């Protein structure tokens, strides 16, 4: 299952790495792809991932929010 989000506030490769690392830690997530240019976050998981959990992971990575 893939779900796509838009992350606001990322400005560099470090931001991408931080978001990727935090979201990968969510149970059930098997892959994470983050694109800096458009803020796209694609989460691949075995089961649906709770939206609030993704919001928390993105916030934990830094001063980023989901649009």
MODELLER restraints for C-alpha pairs under 7 A, 6 or more apart:
rsr = mdl.restraints
at = mdl.atoms
rsr.add(forms.Gaussian(group=physical.xy_distance, feature=features.Distance(at['CA:1:A'], at['CA:44:A']), mean=5.56, stdev=0.5))
rsr.add(forms.Gaussian(group=physical.xy_distance, feature=features.Distance(at['CA:1:A'], at['CA:45:A']), mean=5.38, stdev=0.5))
rsr.add(forms.Gaussian(group=physical.xy_distance, feature=features.Distance(at['CA:1:A'], at['CA:46:A']), mean=6.18, stdev=0.5))
rsr.add(forms.Gaussian(group=physical.xy_distance, feature=features.Distance(at['CA:1:A'], at['CA:47:A']), mean=6.62, stdev=0.5))
rsr.add(forms.Gaussian(group=physical.xy_distance, feature=features.Distance(at['CA:2:A'], at['CA:42:A']), mean=6.58, stdev=0.5))
rsr.add(forms.Gaussian(group=physical.xy_distance, feature=features.Distance(at['CA:2:A'], at['CA:43:A']), mean=5.53, stdev=0.5))
rsr.add(forms.Gaussian(group=physical.xy_distance, feature=features.Distance(at['CA:2:A'], at['CA:44:A']), mean=4.44, stdev=0.5))
rsr.add(forms.Gaussian(group=physical.xy_distance, feature=features.Distance(at['CA:2:A'], at['CA:45:A']), mean=6.48, stdev=0.5))
rsr.add(forms.Gaussian(group=physical.xy_distance, feature=features.Distance(at['CA:3:A'], at['CA:42:A']), mean=5.69, stdev=0.5))
rsr.add(forms.Gaussian(group=physical.xy_distance, feature=features.Distance(at['CA:3:A'], at['CA:43:A']), mean=5.27, stdev=0.5))
rsr.add(forms.Gaussian(group=physical.xy_distance, feature=features.Distance(at['CA:3:A'], at['CA:44:A']), mean=6.60, stdev=0.5))
rsr.add(forms.Gaussian(group=physical.xy_distance, feature=features.Distance(at['CA:4:A'], at['CA:40:A']), mean=6.88, stdev=0.5))
rsr.add(forms.Gaussian(group=physical.xy_distance, feature=features.Distance(at['CA:4:A'], at['CA:41:A']), mean=5.61, stdev=0.5))
rsr.add(forms.Gaussian(group=physical.xy_distance, feature=features.Distance(at['CA:4:A'], at['CA:42:A']), mean=4.44, stdev=0.5))
rsr.add(forms.Gaussian(group=physical.xy_distance, feature=features.Distance(at['CA:4:A'], at['CA:43:A']), mean=6.35, stdev=0.5))
rsr.add(forms.Gaussian(group=physical.xy_distance, feature=features.Distance(at['CA:5:A'], at['CA:40:A']), mean=5.93, stdev=0.5))
rsr.add(forms.Gaussian(group=physical.xy_distance, feature=features.Distance(at['CA:5:A'], at['CA:41:A']), mean=5.04, stdev=0.5))
rsr.add(forms.Gaussian(group=physical.xy_distance, feature=features.Distance(at['CA:5:A'], at['CA:42:A']), mean=6.41, stdev=0.5))
rsr.add(forms.Gaussian(group=physical.xy_distance, feature=features.Distance(at['CA:5:A'], at['CA:66:A']), mean=6.73, stdev=0.5))
rsr.add(forms.Gaussian(group=physical.xy_distance, feature=features.Distance(at['CA:6:A'], at['CA:39:A']), mean=5.25, stdev=0.5))
rsr.add(forms.Gaussian(group=physical.xy_distance, feature=features.Distance(at['CA:6:A'], at['CA:40:A']), mean=4.78, stdev=0.5))
rsr.add(forms.Gaussian(group=physical.xy_distance, feature=features.Distance(at['CA:6:A'], at['CA:41:A']), mean=5.86, stdev=0.5))
rsr.add(forms.Gaussian(group=physical.xy_distance, feature=features.Distance(at['CA:6:A'], at['CA:66:A']), mean=5.59, stdev=0.5))
rsr.add(forms.Gaussian(group=physical.xy_distance, feature=features.Distance(at['CA:6:A'], at['CA:67:A']), mean=5.40, stdev=0.5))
rsr.add(forms.Gaussian(group=physical.xy_distance, feature=features.Distance(at['CA:7:A'], at['CA:39:A']), mean=4.89, stdev=0.5))
rsr.add(forms.Gaussian(group=physical.xy_distance, feature=features.Distance(at['CA:7:A'], at['CA:40:A']), mean=6.30, stdev=0.5))
rsr.add(forms.Gaussian(group=physical.xy_distance, feature=features.Distance(at['CA:7:A'], at['CA:41:A']), mean=6.64, stdev=0.5))
rsr.add(forms.Gaussian(group=physical.xy_distance, feature=features.Distance(at['CA:7:A'], at['CA:64:A']), mean=6.53, stdev=0.5))
rsr.add(forms.Gaussian(group=physical.xy_distance, feature=features.Distance(at['CA:7:A'], at['CA:65:A']), mean=5.62, stdev=0.5))
rsr.add(forms.Gaussian(group=physical.xy_distance, feature=features.Distance(at['CA:7:A'], at['CA:66:A']), mean=4.58, stdev=0.5))
rsr.add(forms.Gaussian(group=physical.xy_distance, feature=features.Distance(at['CA:7:A'], at['CA:67:A']), mean=6.06, stdev=0.5))
rsr.add(forms.Gaussian(group=physical.xy_distance, feature=features.Distance(at['CA:8:A'], at['CA:39:A']), mean=6.28, stdev=0.5))
rsr.add(forms.Gaussian(group=physical.xy_distance, feature=features.Distance(at['CA:8:A'], at['CA:64:A']), mean=5.61, stdev=0.5))
rsr.add(forms.Gaussian(group=physical.xy_distance, feature=features.Distance(at['CA:8:A'], at['CA:65:A']), mean=5.28, stdev=0.5))
rsr.add(forms.Gaussian(group=physical.xy_distance, feature=features.Distance(at['CA:8:A'], at['CA:66:A']), mean=6.07, stdev=0.5))
rsr.add(forms.Gaussian(group=physical.xy_distance, feature=features.Distance(at['CA:8:A'], at['CA:67:A']), mean=6.42, stdev=0.5))
rsr.add(forms.Gaussian(group=physical.xy_distance, feature=features.Distance(at['CA:9:A'], at['CA:63:A']), mean=6.64, stdev=0.5))
rsr.add(forms.Gaussian(group=physical.xy_distance, feature=features.Distance(at['CA:9:A'], at['CA:64:A']), mean=4.88, stdev=0.5))
rsr.add(forms.Gaussian(group=physical.xy_distance, feature=features.Distance(at['CA:9:A'], at['CA:65:A']), mean=6.81, stdev=0.5))
rsr.add(forms.Gaussian(group=physical.xy_distance, feature=features.Distance(at['CA:10:A'], at['CA:16:A']), mean=6.91, stdev=0.5))
rsr.add(forms.Gaussian(group=physical.xy_distance, feature=features.Distance(at['CA:10:A'], at['CA:36:A']), mean=6.66, stdev=0.5))
rsr.add(forms.Gaussian(group=physical.xy_distance, feature=features.Distance(at['CA:10:A'], at['CA:64:A']), mean=6.59, stdev=0.5))
rsr.add(forms.Gaussian(group=physical.xy_distance, feature=features.Distance(at['CA:12:A'], at['CA:36:A']), mean=6.94, stdev=0.5))
rsr.add(forms.Gaussian(group=physical.xy_distance, feature=features.Distance(at['CA:16:A'], at['CA:34:A']), mean=6.07, stdev=0.5))
rsr.add(forms.Gaussian(group=physical.xy_distance, feature=features.Distance(at['CA:16:A'], at['CA:36:A']), mean=6.43, stdev=0.5))
rsr.add(forms.Gaussian(group=physical.xy_distance, feature=features.Distance(at['CA:18:A'], at['CA:61:A']), mean=5.13, stdev=0.5))
rsr.add(forms.Gaussian(group=physical.xy_distance, feature=features.Distance(at['CA:19:A'], at['CA:58:A']), mean=5.64, stdev=0.5))
rsr.add(forms.Gaussian(group=physical.xy_distance, feature=features.Distance(at['CA:19:A'], at['CA:61:A']), mean=5.19, stdev=0.5))
rsr.add(forms.Gaussian(group=physical.xy_distance, feature=features.Distance(at['CA:20:A'], at['CA:32:A']), mean=6.03, stdev=0.5))
rsr.add(forms.Gaussian(group=physical.xy_distance, feature=features.Distance(at['CA:20:A'], at['CA:34:A']), mean=6.65, stdev=0.5))
rsr.add(forms.Gaussian(group=physical.xy_distance, feature=features.Distance(at['CA:22:A'], at['CA:57:A']), mean=5.30, stdev=0.5))
rsr.add(forms.Gaussian(group=physical.xy_distance, feature=features.Distance(at['CA:22:A'], at['CA:58:A']), mean=6.75, stdev=0.5))
rsr.add(forms.Gaussian(group=physical.xy_distance, feature=features.Distance(at['CA:22:A'], at['CA:61:A']), mean=5.98, stdev=0.5))
rsr.add(forms.Gaussian(group=physical.xy_distance, feature=features.Distance(at['CA:23:A'], at['CA:54:A']), mean=6.56, stdev=0.5))
rsr.add(forms.Gaussian(group=physical.xy_distance, feature=features.Distance(at['CA:23:A'], at['CA:57:A']), mean=5.45, stdev=0.5))
rsr.add(forms.Gaussian(group=physical.xy_distance, feature=features.Distance(at['CA:23:A'], at['CA:58:A']), mean=6.77, stdev=0.5))
rsr.add(forms.Gaussian(group=physical.xy_distance, feature=features.Distance(at['CA:24:A'], at['CA:31:A']), mean=6.73, stdev=0.5))
rsr.add(forms.Gaussian(group=physical.xy_distance, feature=features.Distance(at['CA:24:A'], at['CA:32:A']), mean=6.29, stdev=0.5))
rsr.add(forms.Gaussian(group=physical.xy_distance, feature=features.Distance(at['CA:28:A'], at['CA:45:A']), mean=5.40, stdev=0.5))
rsr.add(forms.Gaussian(group=physical.xy_distance, feature=features.Distance(at['CA:28:A'], at['CA:46:A']), mean=5.52, stdev=0.5))
rsr.add(forms.Gaussian(group=physical.xy_distance, feature=features.Distance(at['CA:28:A'], at['CA:47:A']), mean=6.42, stdev=0.5))
rsr.add(forms.Gaussian(group=physical.xy_distance, feature=features.Distance(at['CA:29:A'], at['CA:43:A']), mean=6.89, stdev=0.5))
rsr.add(forms.Gaussian(group=physical.xy_distance, feature=features.Distance(at['CA:29:A'], at['CA:44:A']), mean=5.87, stdev=0.5))
rsr.add(forms.Gaussian(group=physical.xy_distance, feature=features.Distance(at['CA:29:A'], at['CA:45:A']), mean=4.19, stdev=0.5))
rsr.add(forms.Gaussian(group=physical.xy_distance, feature=features.Distance(at['CA:29:A'], at['CA:46:A']), mean=6.61, stdev=0.5))
rsr.add(forms.Gaussian(group=physical.xy_distance, feature=features.Distance(at['CA:30:A'], at['CA:44:A']), mean=5.59, stdev=0.5))
rsr.add(forms.Gaussian(group=physical.xy_distance, feature=features.Distance(at['CA:30:A'], at['CA:45:A']), mean=5.07, stdev=0.5))
rsr.add(forms.Gaussian(group=physical.xy_distance, feature=features.Distance(at['CA:30:A'], at['CA:46:A']), mean=6.93, stdev=0.5))
rsr.add(forms.Gaussian(group=physical.xy_distance, feature=features.Distance(at['CA:31:A'], at['CA:43:A']), mean=6.09, stdev=0.5))
rsr.add(forms.Gaussian(group=physical.xy_distance, feature=features.Distance(at['CA:31:A'], at['CA:44:A']), mean=4.96, stdev=0.5))
rsr.add(forms.Gaussian(group=physical.xy_distance, feature=features.Distance(at['CA:31:A'], at['CA:45:A']), mean=6.87, stdev=0.5))
rsr.add(forms.Gaussian(group=physical.xy_distance, feature=features.Distance(at['CA:32:A'], at['CA:42:A']), mean=5.78, stdev=0.5))
rsr.add(forms.Gaussian(group=physical.xy_distance, feature=features.Distance(at['CA:32:A'], at['CA:43:A']), mean=4.83, stdev=0.5))
rsr.add(forms.Gaussian(group=physical.xy_distance, feature=features.Distance(at['CA:32:A'], at['CA:44:A']), mean=6.23, stdev=0.5))
rsr.add(forms.Gaussian(group=physical.xy_distance, feature=features.Distance(at['CA:33:A'], at['CA:41:A']), mean=5.78, stdev=0.5))
rsr.add(forms.Gaussian(group=physical.xy_distance, feature=features.Distance(at['CA:33:A'], at['CA:42:A']), mean=5.11, stdev=0.5))
rsr.add(forms.Gaussian(group=physical.xy_distance, feature=features.Distance(at['CA:33:A'], at['CA:43:A']), mean=6.68, stdev=0.5))
rsr.add(forms.Gaussian(group=physical.xy_distance, feature=features.Distance(at['CA:34:A'], at['CA:40:A']), mean=5.61, stdev=0.5))
rsr.add(forms.Gaussian(group=physical.xy_distance, feature=features.Distance(at['CA:34:A'], at['CA:41:A']), mean=4.57, stdev=0.5))
rsr.add(forms.Gaussian(group=physical.xy_distance, feature=features.Distance(at['CA:34:A'], at['CA:42:A']), mean=6.45, stdev=0.5))
rsr.add(forms.Gaussian(group=physical.xy_distance, feature=features.Distance(at['CA:35:A'], at['CA:41:A']), mean=6.64, stdev=0.5))
rsr.add(forms.Gaussian(group=physical.xy_distance, feature=features.Distance(at['CA:55:A'], at['CA:66:A']), mean=6.45, stdev=0.5))
rsr.add(forms.Gaussian(group=physical.xy_distance, feature=features.Distance(at['CA:58:A'], at['CA:64:A']), mean=6.15, stdev=0.5))
rsr.add(forms.Gaussian(group=physical.xy_distance, feature=features.Distance(at['CA:58:A'], at['CA:65:A']), mean=6.54, stdev=0.5))
rsr.add(forms.Gaussian(group=physical.xy_distance, feature=features.Distance(at['CA:59:A'], at['CA:65:A']), mean=6.29, stdev=0.5))
